[in-house]
Amino acid sequence: MHDYIKERTIRIGEHIVETRKTVRVIAKEFGVSKSTVHKDLTERLPELNPELALKVKEILEYHKSIRHLRGGEATRKKYKTEETGASV
């Protein structure tokens, strides 16, 4: 594994623990794909820093457990916007 990948993986792991942001948001901030962030956090991080990986895993599991609520909220906002006649 290249050094820049190791560094990015650790930085992303620390960032998610500090901010508790979603994979999607972090991917935008770091300029990489969601798939890359997910692979860094679930496959590479446990090899590099197992302790940090456990903290990250808890956050990812929490986000997964509430994702159905986020999707419902987005749908509610969409239809509320359409009712008022506002353009999206």
Jmol script that loads the backbone (N, CA, C; Angstrom):
load data "model"
ATOM      1  N   MET A   1       0.850  -1.175   0.000  1.00  0.00           N
ATOM      2  CA  MET A   1       0.000   0.000   0.000  1.00  0.00           C
ATOM      3  C   MET A   1       0.899   1.243   0.000  1.00  0.00           C
ATOM      4  N   HIS A   2       0.579   2.198  -0.859  1.00  0.00           N
ATOM      5  CA  HIS A   2       1.368   3.425  -0.961  1.00  0.00           C
ATOM      6  C   HIS A   2       1.210   4.270   0.300  1.00  0.00           C
ATOM      7  N   ASP A   3       2.239   5.064   0.577  1.00  0.00           N
ATOM      8  CA  ASP A   3       2.217   5.901   1.775  1.00  0.00           C
ATOM      9  C   ASP A   3       1.066   6.904   1.752  1.00  0.00           C
ATOM     10  N   TYR A   4       0.776   7.491   0.583  1.00  0.00           N
ATOM     11  CA  TYR A   4      -0.288   8.494   0.525  1.00  0.00           C
ATOM     12  C   TYR A   4      -1.652   7.870   0.836  1.00  0.00           C
ATOM     13  N   ILE A   5      -1.824   6.604   0.492  1.00  0.00           N
ATOM     14  CA  ILE A   5      -3.079   5.912   0.809  1.00  0.00           C
ATOM     15  C   ILE A   5      -3.169   5.682   2.318  1.00  0.00           C
ATOM     16  N   LYS A   6      -2.060   5.274   2.920  1.00  0.00           N
ATOM     17  CA  LYS A   6      -2.029   5.069   4.372  1.00  0.00           C
ATOM     18  C   LYS A   6      -2.352   6.376   5.101  1.00  0.00           C
ATOM     19  N   GLU A   7      -1.716   7.464   4.662  1.00  0.00           N
ATOM     20  CA  GLU A   7      -1.937   8.765   5.297  1.00  0.00           C
ATOM     21  C   GLU A   7      -3.394   9.207   5.138  1.00  0.00           C
ATOM     22  N   ARG A   8      -3.933   9.051   3.925  1.00  0.00           N
ATOM     23  CA  ARG A   8      -5.324   9.440   3.676  1.00  0.00           C
ATOM     24  C   ARG A   8      -6.272   8.619   4.550  1.00  0.00           C
ATOM     25  N   THR A   9      -6.011   7.327   4.651  1.00  0.00           N
ATOM     26  CA  THR A   9      -6.861   6.447   5.440  1.00  0.00           C
ATOM     27  C   THR A   9      -6.892   6.877   6.902  1.00  0.00           C
ATOM     28  N   ILE A  10      -5.742   7.161   7.471  1.00  0.00           N
ATOM     29  CA  ILE A  10      -5.664   7.604   8.867  1.00  0.00           C
ATOM     30  C   ILE A  10      -6.358   8.954   9.038  1.00  0.00           C
ATOM     31  N   ARG A  11      -6.123   9.886   8.100  1.00  0.00           N
ATOM     32  CA  ARG A  11      -6.742  11.218   8.187  1.00  0.00           C
ATOM     33  C   ARG A  11      -8.259  11.117   8.105  1.00  0.00           C
ATOM     34  N   ILE A  12      -8.752  10.289   7.194  1.00  0.00           N
ATOM     35  CA  ILE A  12     -10.206  10.118   7.061  1.00  0.00           C
ATOM     36  C   ILE A  12     -10.772   9.490   8.334  1.00  0.00           C
ATOM     37  N   GLY A  13     -10.090   8.486   8.871  1.00  0.00           N
ATOM     38  CA  GLY A  13     -10.546   7.842  10.105  1.00  0.00           C
ATOM     39  C   GLY A  13     -10.621   8.818  11.264  1.00  0.00           C
ATOM     40  N   GLU A  14      -9.584   9.631  11.429  1.00  0.00           N
ATOM     41  CA  GLU A  14      -9.579  10.623  12.508  1.00  0.00           C
ATOM     42  C   GLU A  14     -10.674  11.667  12.285  1.00  0.00           C
ATOM     43  N   HIS A  15     -10.864  12.045  11.028  1.00  0.00           N
ATOM     44  CA  HIS A  15     -11.864  13.063  10.691  1.00  0.00           C
ATOM     45  C   HIS A  15     -13.284  12.576  10.999  1.00  0.00           C
ATOM     46  N   ILE A  16     -13.581  11.351  10.667  1.00  0.00           N
ATOM     47  CA  ILE A  16     -14.932  10.836  10.923  1.00  0.00           C
ATOM     48  C   ILE A  16     -15.185  10.703  12.422  1.00  0.00           C
ATOM     49  N   VAL A  17     -14.160  10.361  13.193  1.00  0.00           N
ATOM     50  CA  VAL A  17     -14.327  10.250  14.643  1.00  0.00           C
ATOM     51  C   VAL A  17     -14.548  11.639  15.252  1.00  0.00           C
ATOM     52  N   GLU A  18     -13.827  12.635  14.754  1.00  0.00           N
ATOM     53  CA  GLU A  18     -13.959  13.993  15.290  1.00  0.00           C
ATOM     54  C   GLU A  18     -15.295  14.628  14.917  1.00  0.00           C
ATOM     55  N   THR A  19     -15.731  14.434  13.677  1.00  0.00           N
ATOM     56  CA  THR A  19     -16.888  15.175  13.177  1.00  0.00           C
ATOM     57  C   THR A  19     -18.172  14.356  13.115  1.00  0.00           C
ATOM     58  N   ARG A  20     -18.053  13.033  13.069  1.00  0.00           N
ATOM     59  CA  ARG A  20     -19.202  12.119  12.932  1.00  0.00           C
ATOM     60  C   ARG A  20     -19.996  12.377  11.649  1.00  0.00           C
ATOM     61  N   LYS A  21     -19.327  12.885  10.626  1.00  0.00           N
ATOM     62  CA  LYS A  21     -19.977  13.143   9.341  1.00  0.00           C
ATOM     63  C   LYS A  21     -20.169  11.835   8.589  1.00  0.00           C
ATOM     64  N   THR A  22     -21.021  11.885   7.562  1.00  0.00           N
ATOM     65  CA  THR A  22     -21.305  10.694   6.774  1.00  0.00           C
ATOM     66  C   THR A  22     -20.200  10.445   5.756  1.00  0.00           C
ATOM     67  N   VAL A  23     -20.182   9.234   5.231  1.00  0.00           N
ATOM     68  CA  VAL A  23     -19.201   8.859   4.206  1.00  0.00           C
ATOM     69  C   VAL A  23     -19.342   9.777   2.996  1.00  0.00           C
ATOM     70  N   ARG A  24     -20.551  10.087   2.626  1.00  0.00           N
ATOM     71  CA  ARG A  24     -20.796  10.938   1.460  1.00  0.00           C
ATOM     72  C   ARG A  24     -20.168  12.324   1.645  1.00  0.00           C
ATOM     73  N   VAL A  25     -20.370  12.919   2.811  1.00  0.00           N
ATOM     74  CA  VAL A  25     -19.828  14.252   3.088  1.00  0.00           C
ATOM     75  C   VAL A  25     -18.300  14.203   3.119  1.00  0.00           C
ATOM     76  N   ILE A  26     -17.758  13.202   3.763  1.00  0.00           N
ATOM     77  CA  ILE A  26     -16.301  13.086   3.867  1.00  0.00           C
ATOM     78  C   ILE A  26     -15.680  12.863   2.497  1.00  0.00           C
ATOM     79  N   ALA A  27     -16.331  12.077   1.658  1.00  0.00           N
ATOM     80  CA  ALA A  27     -15.818  11.843   0.306  1.00  0.00           C
ATOM     81  C   ALA A  27     -15.691  13.164  -0.451  1.00  0.00           C
ATOM     82  N   LYS A  28     -16.697  14.024  -0.336  1.00  0.00           N
ATOM     83  CA  LYS A  28     -16.634  15.332  -0.991  1.00  0.00           C
ATOM     84  C   LYS A  28     -15.497  16.166  -0.428  1.00  0.00           C
ATOM     85  N   GLU A  29     -15.362  16.174   0.891  1.00  0.00           N
ATOM     86  CA  GLU A  29     -14.330  16.979   1.539  1.00  0.00           C
ATOM     87  C   GLU A  29     -12.923  16.532   1.143  1.00  0.00           C
ATOM     88  N   PHE A  30     -12.724  15.231   0.981  1.00  0.00           N
ATOM     89  CA  PHE A  30     -11.399  14.709   0.659  1.00  0.00           C
ATOM     90  C   PHE A  30     -11.179  14.551  -0.845  1.00  0.00           C
ATOM     91  N   GLY A  31     -12.210  14.774  -1.633  1.00  0.00           N
ATOM     92  CA  GLY A  31     -12.080  14.703  -3.082  1.00  0.00           C
ATOM     93  C   GLY A  31     -11.885  13.290  -3.616  1.00  0.00           C
ATOM     94  N   VAL A  32     -12.494  12.336  -2.950  1.00  0.00           N
ATOM     95  CA  VAL A  32     -12.431  10.942  -3.405  1.00  0.00           C
ATOM     96  C   VAL A  32     -13.863  10.401  -3.459  1.00  0.00           C
ATOM     97  N   SER A  33     -14.022   9.202  -3.996  1.00  0.00           N
ATOM     98  CA  SER A  33     -15.356   8.613  -4.108  1.00  0.00           C
ATOM     99  C   SER A  33     -15.811   8.020  -2.774  1.00  0.00           C
ATOM    100  N   LYS A  34     -17.131   7.816  -2.672  1.00  0.00           N
ATOM    101  CA  LYS A  34     -17.680   7.169  -1.480  1.00  0.00           C
ATOM    102  C   LYS A  34     -17.105   5.760  -1.329  1.00  0.00           C
ATOM    103  N   SER A  35     -16.918   5.094  -2.464  1.00  0.00           N
ATOM    104  CA  SER A  35     -16.359   3.733  -2.430  1.00  0.00           C
ATOM    105  C   SER A  35     -14.956   3.730  -1.846  1.00  0.00           C
ATOM    106  N   THR A  36     -14.167   4.729  -2.206  1.00  0.00           N
ATOM    107  CA  THR A  36     -12.800   4.828  -1.691  1.00  0.00           C
ATOM    108  C   THR A  36     -12.819   5.060  -0.192  1.00  0.00           C
ATOM    109  N   VAL A  37     -13.663   5.971   0.261  1.00  0.00           N
ATOM    110  CA  VAL A  37     -13.755   6.249   1.702  1.00  0.00           C
ATOM    111  C   VAL A  37     -14.184   4.985   2.433  1.00  0.00           C
ATOM    112  N   HIS A  38     -15.176   4.299   1.913  1.00  0.00           N
ATOM    113  CA  HIS A  38     -15.668   3.093   2.569  1.00  0.00           C
ATOM    114  C   HIS A  38     -14.575   2.022   2.619  1.00  0.00           C
ATOM    115  N   LYS A  39     -13.857   1.836   1.521  1.00  0.00           N
ATOM    116  CA  LYS A  39     -12.786   0.842   1.494  1.00  0.00           C
ATOM    117  C   LYS A  39     -11.678   1.222   2.472  1.00  0.00           C
ATOM    118  N   ASP A  40     -11.332   2.510   2.499  1.00  0.00           N
ATOM    119  CA  ASP A  40     -10.308   2.967   3.445  1.00  0.00           C
ATOM    120  C   ASP A  40     -10.724   2.649   4.877  1.00  0.00           C
ATOM    121  N   LEU A  41     -11.971   2.921   5.206  1.00  0.00           N
ATOM    122  CA  LEU A  41     -12.420   2.782   6.586  1.00  0.00           C
ATOM    123  C   LEU A  41     -12.682   1.344   7.002  1.00  0.00           C
ATOM    124  N   THR A  42     -13.147   0.510   6.092  1.00  0.00           N
ATOM    125  CA  THR A  42     -13.518  -0.856   6.477  1.00  0.00           C
ATOM    126  C   THR A  42     -12.439  -1.896   6.212  1.00  0.00           C
ATOM    127  N   GLU A  43     -11.585  -1.655   5.225  1.00  0.00           N
ATOM    128  CA  GLU A  43     -10.570  -2.652   4.894  1.00  0.00           C
ATOM    129  C   GLU A  43      -9.152  -2.229   5.272  1.00  0.00           C
ATOM    130  N   ARG A  44      -8.802  -0.999   4.958  1.00  0.00           N
ATOM    131  CA  ARG A  44      -7.417  -0.561   5.176  1.00  0.00           C
ATOM    132  C   ARG A  44      -7.157  -0.114   6.613  1.00  0.00           C
ATOM    133  N   LEU A  45      -8.097   0.628   7.197  1.00  0.00           N
ATOM    134  CA  LEU A  45      -7.882   1.177   8.537  1.00  0.00           C
ATOM    135  C   LEU A  45      -7.652   0.099   9.601  1.00  0.00           C
ATOM    136  N   PRO A  46      -8.406  -1.012   9.599  1.00  0.00           N
ATOM    137  CA  PRO A  46      -8.140  -2.032  10.622  1.00  0.00           C
ATOM    138  C   PRO A  46      -6.704  -2.572  10.603  1.00  0.00           C
ATOM    139  N   GLU A  47      -6.081  -2.595   9.430  1.00  0.00           N
ATOM    140  CA  GLU A  47      -4.691  -3.048   9.338  1.00  0.00           C
ATOM    141  C   GLU A  47      -3.731  -1.995   9.891  1.00  0.00           C
ATOM    142  N   LEU A  48      -4.069  -0.721   9.669  1.00  0.00           N
ATOM    143  CA  LEU A  48      -3.171   0.374  10.042  1.00  0.00           C
ATOM    144  C   LEU A  48      -3.333   0.804  11.491  1.00  0.00           C
ATOM    145  N   ASN A  49      -4.582   0.869  11.955  1.00  0.00           N
ATOM    146  CA  ASN A  49      -4.847   1.360  13.307  1.00  0.00           C
ATOM    147  C   ASN A  49      -6.131   0.708  13.835  1.00  0.00           C
ATOM    148  N   PRO A  50      -6.009  -0.483  14.412  1.00  0.00           N
ATOM    149  CA  PRO A  50      -7.196  -1.224  14.862  1.00  0.00           C
ATOM    150  C   PRO A  50      -8.050  -0.478  15.890  1.00  0.00           C
ATOM    151  N   GLU A  51      -7.433   0.285  16.756  1.00  0.00           N
ATOM    152  CA  GLU A  51      -8.175   1.023  17.781  1.00  0.00           C
ATOM    153  C   GLU A  51      -9.054   2.103  17.142  1.00  0.00           C
ATOM    154  N   LEU A  52      -8.486   2.856  16.222  1.00  0.00           N
ATOM    155  CA  LEU A  52      -9.245   3.881  15.507  1.00  0.00           C
ATOM    156  C   LEU A  52     -10.340   3.228  14.661  1.00  0.00           C
ATOM    157  N   ALA A  53     -10.032   2.081  14.078  1.00  0.00           N
ATOM    158  CA  ALA A  53     -10.995   1.372  13.235  1.00  0.00           C
ATOM    159  C   ALA A  53     -12.246   0.983  14.023  1.00  0.00           C
ATOM    160  N   LEU A  54     -12.092   0.617  15.289  1.00  0.00           N
ATOM    161  CA  LEU A  54     -13.251   0.266  16.121  1.00  0.00           C
ATOM    162  C   LEU A  54     -14.146   1.472  16.360  1.00  0.00           C
ATOM    163  N   LYS A  55     -13.533   2.626  16.602  1.00  0.00           N
ATOM    164  CA  LYS A  55     -14.316   3.848  16.797  1.00  0.00           C
ATOM    165  C   LYS A  55     -15.071   4.206  15.520  1.00  0.00           C
ATOM    166  N   VAL A  56     -14.389   4.085  14.392  1.00  0.00           N
ATOM    167  CA  VAL A  56     -15.004   4.388  13.099  1.00  0.00           C
ATOM    168  C   VAL A  56     -16.146   3.419  12.822  1.00  0.00           C
ATOM    169  N   LYS A  57     -15.945   2.153  13.139  1.00  0.00           N
ATOM    170  CA  LYS A  57     -16.971   1.142  12.888  1.00  0.00           C
ATOM    171  C   LYS A  57     -18.255   1.470  13.646  1.00  0.00           C
ATOM    172  N   GLU A  58     -18.125   1.942  14.871  1.00  0.00           N
ATOM    173  CA  GLU A  58     -19.303   2.323  15.655  1.00  0.00           C
ATOM    174  C   GLU A  58     -20.072   3.445  14.969  1.00  0.00           C
ATOM    175  N   ILE A  59     -19.352   4.429  14.449  1.00  0.00           N
ATOM    176  CA  ILE A  59     -19.987   5.562  13.775  1.00  0.00           C
ATOM    177  C   ILE A  59     -20.668   5.098  12.496  1.00  0.00           C
ATOM    178  N   LEU A  60     -19.987   4.252  11.722  1.00  0.00           N
ATOM    179  CA  LEU A  60     -20.575   3.754  10.484  1.00  0.00           C
ATOM    180  C   LEU A  60     -21.833   2.929  10.763  1.00  0.00           C
ATOM    181  N   GLU A  61     -21.802   2.138  11.804  1.00  0.00           N
ATOM    182  CA  GLU A  61     -22.978   1.340  12.166  1.00  0.00           C
ATOM    183  C   GLU A  61     -24.136   2.237  12.604  1.00  0.00           C
ATOM    184  N   TYR A  62     -23.831   3.313  13.319  1.00  0.00           N
ATOM    185  CA  TYR A  62     -24.871   4.254  13.717  1.00  0.00           C
ATOM    186  C   TYR A  62     -25.502   4.892  12.478  1.00  0.00           C
ATOM    187  N   HIS A  63     -24.669   5.350  11.552  1.00  0.00           N
ATOM    188  CA  HIS A  63     -25.176   5.968  10.326  1.00  0.00           C
ATOM    189  C   HIS A  63     -26.043   4.983   9.547  1.00  0.00           C
ATOM    190  N   LYS A  64     -25.622   3.728   9.517  1.00  0.00           N
ATOM    191  CA  LYS A  64     -26.407   2.715   8.814  1.00  0.00           C
ATOM    192  C   LYS A  64     -27.754   2.504   9.496  1.00  0.00           C
ATOM    193  N   SER A  65     -27.760   2.567  10.811  1.00  0.00           N
ATOM    194  CA  SER A  65     -29.002   2.322  11.551  1.00  0.00           C
ATOM    195  C   SER A  65     -30.023   3.439  11.381  1.00  0.00           C
ATOM    196  N   ILE A  66     -29.585   4.643  11.038  1.00  0.00           N
ATOM    197  CA  ILE A  66     -30.531   5.758  10.887  1.00  0.00           C
ATOM    198  C   ILE A  66     -30.737   6.168   9.434  1.00  0.00           C
ATOM    199  N   ARG A  67     -30.149   5.453   8.500  1.00  0.00           N
ATOM    200  CA  ARG A  67     -30.246   5.889   7.108  1.00  0.00           C
ATOM    201  C   ARG A  67     -31.683   5.877   6.594  1.00  0.00           C
ATOM    202  N   HIS A  68     -32.511   4.977   7.087  1.00  0.00           N
ATOM    203  CA  HIS A  68     -33.904   4.962   6.646  1.00  0.00           C
ATOM    204  C   HIS A  68     -34.625   6.232   7.083  1.00  0.00           C
ATOM    205  N   LEU A  69     -34.202   6.807   8.191  1.00  0.00           N
ATOM    206  CA  LEU A  69     -34.803   8.063   8.644  1.00  0.00           C
ATOM    207  C   LEU A  69     -34.371   9.224   7.751  1.00  0.00           C
ATOM    208  N   ARG A  70     -33.123   9.231   7.350  1.00  0.00           N
ATOM    209  CA  ARG A  70     -32.628  10.292   6.471  1.00  0.00           C
ATOM    210  C   ARG A  70     -33.323  10.227   5.121  1.00  0.00           C
ATOM    211  N   GLY A  71     -33.508   9.042   4.607  1.00  0.00           N
ATOM    212  CA  GLY A  71     -34.189   8.892   3.331  1.00  0.00           C
ATOM    213  C   GLY A  71     -35.619   9.374   3.426  1.00  0.00           C
ATOM    214  N   GLY A  72     -36.287   9.067   4.512  1.00  0.00           N
ATOM    215  CA  GLY A  72     -37.654   9.521   4.714  1.00  0.00           C
ATOM    216  C   GLY A  72     -37.736  11.030   4.814  1.00  0.00           C
ATOM    217  N   GLU A  73     -36.786  11.630   5.465  1.00  0.00           N
ATOM    218  CA  GLU A  73     -36.748  13.084   5.596  1.00  0.00           C
ATOM    219  C   GLU A  73     -36.555  13.742   4.237  1.00  0.00           C
ATOM    220  N   ALA A  74     -35.671  13.193   3.414  1.00  0.00           N
ATOM    221  CA  ALA A  74     -35.440  13.745   2.078  1.00  0.00           C
ATOM    222  C   ALA A  74     -36.708  13.664   1.229  1.00  0.00           C
ATOM    223  N   THR A  75     -37.411  12.560   1.322  1.00  0.00           N
ATOM    224  CA  THR A  75     -38.657  12.393   0.567  1.00  0.00           C
ATOM    225  C   THR A  75     -39.712  13.383   1.057  1.00  0.00           C
ATOM    226  N   ARG A  76     -39.819  13.557   2.362  1.00  0.00           N
ATOM    227  CA  ARG A  76     -40.784  14.495   2.929  1.00  0.00           C
ATOM    228  C   ARG A  76     -40.504  15.911   2.429  1.00  0.00           C
ATOM    229  N   LYS A  77     -39.244  16.303   2.439  1.00  0.00           N
ATOM    230  CA  LYS A  77     -38.871  17.634   1.957  1.00  0.00           C
ATOM    231  C   LYS A  77     -39.199  17.791   0.474  1.00  0.00           C
ATOM    232  N   LYS A  78     -38.934  16.747  -0.290  1.00  0.00           N
ATOM    233  CA  LYS A  78     -39.195  16.798  -1.732  1.00  0.00           C
ATOM    234  C   LYS A  78     -40.670  17.079  -1.994  1.00  0.00           C
ATOM    235  N   TYR A  79     -41.538  16.322  -1.350  1.00  0.00           N
ATOM    236  CA  TYR A  79     -42.962  16.472  -1.616  1.00  0.00           C
ATOM    237  C   TYR A  79     -43.514  17.761  -1.016  1.00  0.00           C
ATOM    238  N   LYS A  80     -42.944  18.214   0.072  1.00  0.00           N
ATOM    239  CA  LYS A  80     -43.365  19.481   0.649  1.00  0.00           C
ATOM    240  C   LYS A  80     -43.028  20.628  -0.308  1.00  0.00           C
ATOM    241  N   THR A  81     -41.859  20.551  -0.935  1.00  0.00           N
ATOM    242  CA  THR A  81     -41.433  21.554  -1.916  1.00  0.00           C
ATOM    243  C   THR A  81     -42.360  21.544  -3.120  1.00  0.00           C
ATOM    244  N   GLU A  82     -42.752  20.361  -3.588  1.00  0.00           N
ATOM    245  CA  GLU A  82     -43.639  20.248  -4.738  1.00  0.00           C
ATOM    246  C   GLU A  82     -45.024  20.802  -4.431  1.00  0.00           C
ATOM    247  N   GLU A  83     -45.493  20.628  -3.190  1.00  0.00           N
ATOM    248  CA  GLU A  83     -46.820  21.137  -2.815  1.00  0.00           C
ATOM    249  C   GLU A  83     -46.874  22.650  -2.852  1.00  0.00           C
ATOM    250  N   THR A  84     -45.790  23.275  -2.461  1.00  0.00           N
ATOM    251  CA  THR A  84     -45.766  24.743  -2.411  1.00  0.00           C
ATOM    252  C   THR A  84     -45.534  25.335  -3.787  1.00  0.00           C
ATOM    253  N   GLY A  85     -45.220  24.515  -4.759  1.00  0.00           N
ATOM    254  CA  GLY A  85     -45.003  24.988  -6.125  1.00  0.00           C
ATOM    255  C   GLY A  85     -43.629  25.570  -6.343  1.00  0.00           C
ATOM    256  N   ALA A  86     -42.749  25.414  -5.379  1.00  0.00           N
ATOM    257  CA  ALA A  86     -41.396  25.929  -5.541  1.00  0.00           C
ATOM    258  C   ALA A  86     -40.617  25.038  -6.482  1.00  0.00           C
ATOM    259  N   SER A  87     -39.706  25.628  -7.196  1.00  0.00           N
ATOM    260  CA  SER A  87     -38.882  24.827  -8.109  1.00  0.00           C
ATOM    261  C   SER A  87     -37.707  24.263  -7.366  1.00  0.00           C
ATOM    262  N   VAL A  88     -37.281  23.068  -7.772  1.00  0.00           N
ATOM    263  CA  VAL A  88     -36.194  22.383  -7.078  1.00  0.00           C
ATOM    264  C   VAL A  88     -34.881  22.732  -7.703  1.00  0.00           C
TER     265      VAL A  88
END
end "model"
wireframe off; spacefill off
backbone 0.3
color backbone group
